[in-house]
Amino acid sequence: MTQNDLRGFLPDDPDRLQSDFVRQALDARSDLEKFMGFFHDDATIAIVGGIYDYAFSGVYRGRENILALLRRIDAEIEMSDHRILNLVVDGDKIALRRSTLVRHRGTAAARRLILGNLATMRDGKVAELHEYVDTAWLKKMSGADD
């Protein structure tokens, strides 16, 4: 009997399920309606940083506010080529370090950005997400930091 044959007898690995969830969510990022399906109706996103350095910093509660945030972000930048660098899953907690290729829509400047995310899951969806990013990158790419 091979390991694949044994999978039918073993329960699903919850950490593996969370890892698959993260990959699917990142793949869905360009489709906002699909991406929002990964969040609880009452989810909270906290983008850490000073609003004077990074216009997207703040706490956003609920699907409507999160969707409005994502639309603001997408109006200014294009994101692609999401890569998972490190992923740690511990029950309902997820820690992620990832990189994303970003292109500023106004200047066409592009660079690879490294982000950190800490998430809490509830009922198979994101209930709380904290994002940590170099808050000066947007100023540099938009030319506002000259």
N, C-alpha and C positions, 0 to 999 in steps of 0.2 A: 504494500500500500504506500503510495507516495504522499508527500505533504499536501498536495492539492486534493487528494482523495479524503484526507482527514478534515479539511475545512468544513465539510458538511456536518461533522460531529461536534465541532467547536463553536462556542459563541463568538459573535463579532467582537473584535478588539475595539473598545470605545476610543482609544487614542488614535487608532488608524481611521476610524470614522470621522473624528475631528480633523485629522490631517487632510482627508479627502474633501471635507467641507471647505477648508481654507483654500485648497487648490481650485475647487469649483467656484468659490466666491471671487477669487482673483481673475479667473477666466471670464466671469460674467461682468466685470467692472465696466466694460464699454457699453453695456446694455442696462441702463438705470432701472428699468422696471424689473428686469430679472435680478439684478444686483440687490434691489430693495427687498426681494423675497427672502434674503438671507437674514433680515433683521426683524426683531420683534416690533410690534406696533408701538410699544412704549420704550424703544431702545434709546440709549444715550451715546453720543459720540463726543469725546473731549479731544480737541486738537490743542496740544500743549504749546504755548508760546505767547509772546506779547503781540497784541493786535497791531501795534505800531511796526513790528517787524514782519508780520505774516498776517495778511488780511483775513485768512481763513481760521485763525486761532479762535477758540471759544468752546462753549458747551452747547450742543444741539440736542434737544430732546424731542422724541416723537418722529414718526416717519415723514411728516410734512416738512419739518425743519431740516431733517437729514437730507431729504430729496432736494430741497432748496439749496443747501450747502453744496451738494454734489453738482448741481447745475451751475452754480457760481464757479466752482473749480473747473468744470469742463468747458465753460465759456472762455476761460483764460489759458488753460493748458490742455494739451493732449497727452494721455498716458498710454503706454504700450509696453510690451515685453516685460511683464511682471515675473520676477524670479524670487523664489523662496531661498533665502540664504541659511537661516536657522529657524527651526520650528520646535517648540517644546509644548507638549500637551500634558496637563495634569488635571484629570477629571473634567470639570467645566471651565477650566482656565486655559487660555492659549497665549503663548508668547511667540511673537513672530518678528524676525528681522528679514527685510526684503529689499529688493532693489526694483526700480521702475524707470523706464526711459521716459523722460518728460520733454515736451516741446512747447515753448511759449508761443501762443497763437499770434501775438502781436509782433514779435521780433524774429520768430522762427529759430531762436536759440534753443539748443537741445543739450541735455546732459543726463547722465544716470544718477538718480537720486536714491539714497539709502534711507529707509524708514524703519521705525520700530512700532509695533502694535502689541498692546495687551488687551485681551478680550475675555469677557465672561459670557458663557453660553447659558441659555435657559430654554428648555423644551426644543432643543435642536436648532435654535436661532441665536443670533448675537443680541444680547441684552445690554451690554455695555462695551464700548471700545474706546481705548485711549491711543492716540497717535502721537508719536514723537518724530520730529523731522527738523532738519537744518532750516530754521526759519528765515535765514538770509538768502536762500537760493532763489526765491521768486524775484526779489529786488535785483539780484545780479542778472537774472535772465531777461527781465523786462527793461533793463537799462536804467532803472530808477536809483541805482546805487553808485552812480558815477561821481 
